[in-house]
Structure formats: C-alpha cells, structure tokens
Amino acid sequence: MSMFRSTSQNKLTTQIVCQVRSAILNGRLKPGHRLPSEKEMLLQFGVSKHTLREALRALESMGFVEIRQGAGGGPVVSEVDMDNTRDMIASFLYFKKVSVRDLCEVRKLFEPYLARIAAERFTPEDVALLKASHETYRRSLDRNKPDIREEVDFHVQLAKASGNPVMVLILDFVNSLLTDIKGHLKPGPGFSAQVVAAHQRVLDAIVAGDGQAAAEAMYLHACQVEKGLMELKDRYDQNGETATSPTGIGDATTRQRKGSREP
C-alpha cells in the first residue's frame, strides 16, 4: 500500500510537504527512516521530478529531512532541532511587532516558577552545573569581557533542568532573542554587574532550598533587565539611532509605546 496519495494540480509542492510532514508527525516515519525512492515517490505523488525535489528541499529547510549525497543517499527523516524551530518562530513573530517588553513579560511569567522548582527539585549535579554557568559569566565580567551568551546560559540551565520540553523551547527562544537585542543595544558593565549580582541571589536561594526567595529574586531580576533594556532603547530613540536586531524584534518597542498597546 502506498504511503502517499497522488496530488491535485493546485499547490503541488505544498501538498507533498504536508503529506510527508503528517507522516512524520503521526509516527509512520521516524527519525532515521528513509523516504521511498525518488521513483516510488514520483509514482505515488504523480508529479514531476522538479516538483518533488522542490518539496524535498522545503522539507529539508524546515528540518524534517536530511538529503544525503552519494551511494545510498537520498532523503532521510531527521529530528527537528532547536535552531530550526527557533528560526521558524522568529520568522512568524517578525511580522507581529514583538517588543522587548513582550519578551520580558514572558520571562516574568515563567522564570520565577523555574527558580522555585529548582530550589525544590535540583540535584547536587544540577546545582553544580548552575554554579559553573554562573562562575563562567562572572569570570568573563572580571576580565571586562562579559559574554552575553554566557549570561543567558544561566537561564538555559534552569529551563533544561525542569525536564519540560515546552518550557525549554519557549525560554530558549525568548532568551535567544534577548541575547540578539542586547548585542545591538550593548549594555555597559554596570548592567552586567547587576546581572551577576541577581544571578547570585537566585543561586543562593536555590542552594538554600528556598523556593519563595528564589522566585522573588528571579522576578526582580527579570524586571531589572527589562528596565535596563528599555532605558537603553529610549536612549537610542532619542539620538535618532536604531537598535533593531536582525530578526526585526526589538524595534517594535517604539511602535508599541506610540501605539495603542501602552501598558
């Protein structure tokens, strides 16, 4: 029995992509499985080689398949990774006027909870990883070369330790965009020192097993970061400069303030 059905002449490439994607998501095709041969798929879909190859390239760009070269090559199902997922979400949000305030609001909702459960559930190994992340960033600040990605890794470790893949995805995406925005706004050493101090307070509460204190420290930290970034953005706006990230996210801060979404 054929895995796929022939397509109508309307949007052939899209229909092929949808069928293959559906076969992967419902478990009929799993990571590592090879798709049928090109000859078989041409017969099943009833399309030209050009249309089929265009659909496979689209699936590859989405992260659903890897097209291997050489003998025994061809399209193989792959697991969609975080980078592909982040890029797809970023492409969608590019047109939604997402602001720094929007991103920080998500952090204020989720990260205090993560800090609380970290204080309640963290194993000694989890604590050691969080301490190592904190120390790496602190040392980079001591060298007067604070690394934004090292700063964000503290939050990534908290999300990963939750064991909740939805939480990991959301916070990886949000913190990735904030990293990008910080790279353009270029916060000074005072901002970085404030971050290190805030991380230390969160870490101390987690080590002490005090969930309430950890949640409160994290919420205060998210508020401070939001305030600092908004002040930097205002400075750029007043000077007539732009601090838009390559994703286009961050520029909406000004539009939001001038528009109807004033909080």
Sequence and secondary structure as in RCSB ss.txt:
>XXXX:A:sequence
MSMFRSTSQNKLTTQIVCQVRSAILNGRLKPGHRLPSEKEMLLQFGVSKHTLREALRALESMGFVEIRQGAGGGP
VVSEVDMDNTRDMIASFLYFKKVSVRDLCEVRKLFEPYLARIAAERFTPEDVALLKASHETYRRSLDRNKPDIRE
EVDFHVQLAKASGNPVMVLILDFVNSLLTDIKGHLKPGPGFSAQVVAAHQRVLDAIVAGDGQAAAEAMYLHACQV
EKGLMELKDRYDQNGETATSPTGIGDATTRQRKGSREP
>XXXX:A:secstr
  SS    SSSHHHHHHHHHHHHHHTTSS TT B   HHHHHHHHT  HHHHHHHHHHHHHHTSEEEE STT EE
EE    HHHHHHHHHHHHGGGT  HHHHHHHHHHHHHHHHHHHHHH  HHHHHHHHHHHHHHHHHHHTT   HHH
HHHHHHHHHHHTT HHHHHHHHHHHHHHHHHHHHH   HHHHHHHHHHHHHHHHHHHTT HHHHHHHHHHHHHHH
HHHHHHHHHHHHHTT     TTSTTTHHHHHHHTT   
